[in-house]
Amino acid sequence: MLPVIAVQQSGVDYRWVVAYEVLISALTYWIYARDKRRAERGERRVPEARLHLLELLGGWPGGFLAQRRLRHKCSKGSYQFVFWLIVLAWQFVAMGSLQDWKFSKAAPNFLKPEAVYLI
């Protein structure tokens, strides 16, 4: 939900964003379905890195839907860990956008080597 709110607040023409999101999610769903068919036939599979790249490019909603509807990649723990990190990254970016990137702008000050922090 956060990415949707962030796009609405950004002032960007949401129609282009929605069109992109629908296309990348549909592509991701199709690649999942293709990989599922290949797995059932014992053929060469789509690399997990390619699936994760599509999710990272914004196709994670399509990937999520494919996992649930096709029952594919939903029980492999290592895959799910990376998938949910990608979803979380999208949420953090959306939250950063909504907060006018104030946490991102403050990060370089926190990472200065001469700074000494006592806990």
N, C-alpha and C positions, 0 to 999 in steps of 0.2 A: 504494500500500500504506500510506503514512503516514496518509492520512485515516482508513482503517479502524482502524488501531492507535490513533489519537487518539480516535476515538469509543469504542472499547473501554475506554480508560483514563479517559475523562471521567466515567463513571458515568451518563451519559444513557441512557435506555431506547433501546437500539439498534434496536428494532423500528420505532420512529417514523422514525428516521434512514434505515433501510434502505427503508422504504415511500416516504419522500420521494425518496430517491435513485433508486429504481426508476421512480417516476412521472416525475420531471424528465428522467431519461435516456431513457425511452421517448418522452416528448414531443419531446425534442431529436432523437432518431432519426427520428421521424415527420416532423418539419419538414424535416430533411435530405432524406428520401425525397420529400417533396412538392416541394422545391426542385429536386431532380434531375429529377423528371417534368416540371416546368415548363420547365426548361432544355432538355430533349429536345424539347419541343413548341414552343419559341420563345415561351413565354408570359412574363408578368411574374414576376420572381423574388422570392424572399424576401430582404430586405436582409441583408447580412452582419452588420450591427450587431445584428440580431435573433438571428441564430444565435450570435453571441458573447455576447449577454446570457444566452441559455439556458445556454450553457456556463459562464458566470460564476456563474449561480445553482445550479450543481451538475450540470448535464447534460453535462459534458465527457466522462464515460465513454461515454454514448450517442452523442455527437458523434464520438468516436474510433472506435467500432464502425461507425458509419454511413460514415465516411470510408473505412474499410478494406473493408467489405462492398459498399458501393454505388459505390466508386471516385469519390466526390464531394468536391470541395474539397481533395483530397489532394496536388495538384501545384501549387496556386497559392501561391507563396512568401509573399506578403504576408499571406494568410489564415492559413497555417501558423504564421507568426511570432507573430501575435496569439493563435492557439489555444494554442501551447505556452507563451506567457507566462501565460495563464490557468491551464493545468495546473500550471505552476511556482508560481504564486501559491497555489493550493490546497495544494501540498506545503509551502510556507513557513508557511502558517497552521496546518497540521497539526503541523509541527515546533515552531512556537511554542507550540501547545497542549501538546505533550508536554514541553516545557521549562518549563512553568508561566509562559509569557510573559515570561521574564526578559530577553530581548533587547528586547521591545517596551517593557517598563517602563524599561529603561535608555536608550532612544532620546531621550526629552526632555532628559536630562542632557547627552547628546552634542550636541544641537542648540542649546544655550544660546548666545545671541549674544555674551555677554561672555567665553566660553571662547576661549582662544588655543591653537592646536595647531601645534606645530612638527614638520615631517616630516624 
